[in-house]
Amino acid sequence: MKRRSFLKASALTAAAAGISTQSSMASAIKEKNSTEFYELRTYLLKNQTQQKLVEDYFQNAAIPALNKLGCKHIGVFTELKPEGQTKIYALIPFSNLTDFLNVQEKLDLDPVYLEKGAPYLTAPATEPAYERIESSLLKAFVHMPKMEVPKKSPRIFELRRYEHPSESAGKKKLEMFNDAGEVDIFKKLGFNPVFFGEVIIGDHRPNLTYMITFDDLDAKAAHWKAFGSDPEWKKVSSIPDYSDAKLITHITSTLLQPTEASQV
């Protein structure tokens, strides 16, 4: 009887340990999946006709359909100061990689999306809806794993891309944002960051890209001035391993304004 009781107790202990392990694994997977991914599209256009086709596509077809699939807070922007015909930038968030991989298949089965998006989706080769689409897939930073949508008001956005000389330099810059407090400095100074993302597929790799927002151009200038003189930033940026000369080869800044359809 004692042996039987011992075996029973051992089995219960093993089962409990198994449940605990499975629970821990599930929690780890859930925590891992809490980090968002973003598709950042840039539409290259030749005229205002194409611009209207793309903007109408997002407003009437893509945004309603993507919202139904769980993609919330979709941003659609034009350039604030375009050189000629503006480009259109679209920011589409996904809760996980599976959603990103399956989204097009689900859209293709949505009759309302196909009907509303027909002028864009079936535009003839002689009159295409756009010239090309440049697209990148980004993984949100650990220290800001989800998009933060600013209040709805007249405002401008700045999309910034930092290109790195190597993958290791890119990881070091990520460390600077996540662990050394650079993200917190942006938030403290009122830059209202929308997202920070590491580009895992796309052009100009290795690079990271982020979006911040301001009331107007004067506010933008004032915020960057405050950033440069901030004591915490001076302390972080003075660390030799975090020197821009080591970690960044090129910075691209693009000023944007939201379209009527934009949810950001």
Helices and strands as residue ranges (DSSP letters): H 2-33, E 37-44, H 48-57, I 58-62, H 63-68, E 75-79, E 88-94, H 97-107, H 111-116, H 118-121, E 132-140, E 156-163, H 167-178, H 182-188, E 195-201, E 207-214, H 217-229, H 231-237, G 240-242, H 244-247, E 250-258
